[in-house]
Amino acid sequence: MAKTAYTAGPDNPTQQLLHDQFKTDVYAVFGQLAYDVTDTIEASLALRYDREEREVHNKVPTGATTSYIDTCLDGAGIDPINPGLCGGASIPDKDKTFEQLEPKLAVTWDASEAITGFASIGVGFKSGGFNSQGSKATIDAFINNAVVAAFPGFCGDNSPCTPVNIADDYKKETSVAFEIGAKGTWLDNRLRANAAYYYTTVDDMQFFEFYVGPFGLLRVVSNIDEVNLYGVEASVNWIATDWLELYAGANITHSNIEQNSVRPDTVGNESPYTPDWTGNLGARFTWPIAGSGLDFIANVDVRAVGDTWFHTVQDQSRPTLFSLFGFGYGQYAPTERDAYTLVDARIGVQGEHWSLVAFGKNVFDEDYIEEAIPAPEFGGTFTHVGTQSRFGVEATYKF
């Protein structure tokens, strides 16, 4: 990499450098066996084995130094550009293997010609991996030894500030999911409905967050030790007439962080990226145009999403880098996304092989937030604004 990549200046004001080479090999085998216990009960067992072999090699030259910030916080004017190299340390190559056996047991029961009950329990898996090497040293130097150490007895809610406990690698995520419910069909299959209750426990949930400071922007995956999620979901689809179909669905979720060694004071908060509820409602209209071989088609779809947190830090306040200069504390209650509702619509004509449709997305131009990612120790939030109204025409041809 060119020398200019390490030189401070107006085009490169932070001088942070994290440069790693990653390698991953993935293997998996799976199978399934089903057995008719009785004429109305079927049991099935699925089994999957995943194995991921991961390696990381740090490519930051040990001689690369910084002149813009004191990465080692030792008062020296010239430091290694990566805090992981402070004190003469080196960043060795690492390799780890993540593996998991994932059984799933399912049972279905044909209670009648119209109604089927079902239940299942299974194990899920997401491989662990490596963050940019030197991430822990960076957070320790600029967050834990600066902000947290400066406010040892106050985190904005009269609880002690604890160090942010991240690592240069992160653990595999595993889950145990249980579901029980029923589905049915009536009116010659013109009416279909299903409902279910679910409960999921996630161990070492992987959570992606941003850290911002004099070192620039650092993206890190950490693990939330234990999260529980449970709720109910239901949907219905009704072919009301030969030309009108109606559908609706809803989901309600309760979630709770049971243990979080990265940020212990977030225990009791909700799981990030988990809406309190979701729902949809819609109608499809298909009307033959007499004597033309064409259909007039229309579709209206209403989607709603409940309040959502995007971080483990929620209705709380935190000291930030700016608190060191007397600018108060970051308040994170406003980072909860409010519920919103979007309406999409389509209208047009279709033939046997082609269609011409006018469409509208978010037709009422609802203002909403797609995503809000707080950086608590910085005192800011990265906000992704939702898409505004879009209208257009779509032509398709099927060969």
C-alpha positions, 0 to 999 in steps of 0.5 A: 500500500502506498506510503500516502495511506499512512500520512496525516493530512486534509484528505486523511485526517484520522490515520487509522489503519486496519488491514486484514486478509481473511480466508474461510472454508465452509462444509455442511452435510444434512439429511431428513427422515420422516415417519408416519406414526399413525394415519394422522400423525407424521414425525420427522427428524432433520439433522445438519452439521456445519463446519467453518474454518476461518483464518485471519492475517494482519497486514498492517506494517509494524513500522507504519507510524502515526503523527496525527493521534497518540494511539498508545496514549503514552505521550509519544509523538510517534506511535504505531498506526494500529493500537494493537502494535503498541508496546512492541506487541505484534498481531499474530495470525489466527485461525479458528474452527466453528462447528455445530450439530443442528437437529430439528424434530417436527410433528404434524397432526391432521386433526380433521380434513380441514385442520392440521396441527404442527409443532417443532423444536430445532437448533440454529447456528451462525458461524463466529469469525474475526473482527479487524485485528487491533479493534480491542486495543483501539476500544480499550485505548480511546473508549475504556481508558478515556470515556469510561475511566473518566466517569467511573460512577455514572452512566447517566442512569446512576449505574456504574460505567463498565468497560466495553468488552469487545474482542478481535474475534467473536463467538458462534451464535446458536439458538433453540427455537420452539413453535406450535400452531395450527393451519386450516383450509375451508370453503374448497380451499378458498379460505386458508389460515394459520396461527402459531406461538413461538419461543426462541433462546439465542446464545451469543447473539451476534450484534454489529455496531459502530464505534467512532472516535479520534481513530475514525470509524470502527465496525465490530461484531460482538456477542450478546450472551443470551436473548429470549424472544417469544410471540404469536403470528397469524395469517389468513388468505381468502379468495372471496370471489373469482376476481377478488383475493384478500389477505392479512397477517400479523406478528407480535414479539416480546424480547429480552436481553437476559445477559450481556457481558459486552454492556452489562447495564443493558440487561433487561432491554429488548433485542435489537432489530426486533419490531414489537409487532408487524402487520400486513393487509392487502387485496388482489383484483383480477377482472377479465376484459371481455373479448380481449383475452386480457385481464385488468389487474390491481393490487393494494398492499398495506404494511405496518411495522411497530416500534423498534430499537437498533442497539442494546443501549436503549432508553438510557444516557451515556457519557461520550467523548464530548462529555470530556469537554463538558458537553453533557451526556448522550441521550438515546431514548430518541433512537427508538424508531417509531411505528410506521405504515406504508401503502404500495399499489399496482394497476395494469393489464396482463395477457398470457405472456406479458403485462403492463403495470403502473406501480406506486411505492409508499404512495402516501409519502410516509416519512419513516426511518429505515434504520438508526444505528447509535454510536453511544460513546461518540454521542451520535447516530447513523440514520438511514431515512426510508425511501420516499414515494416512487411511481413508475411503469413496469413492462414484462414478457414471459418466454 
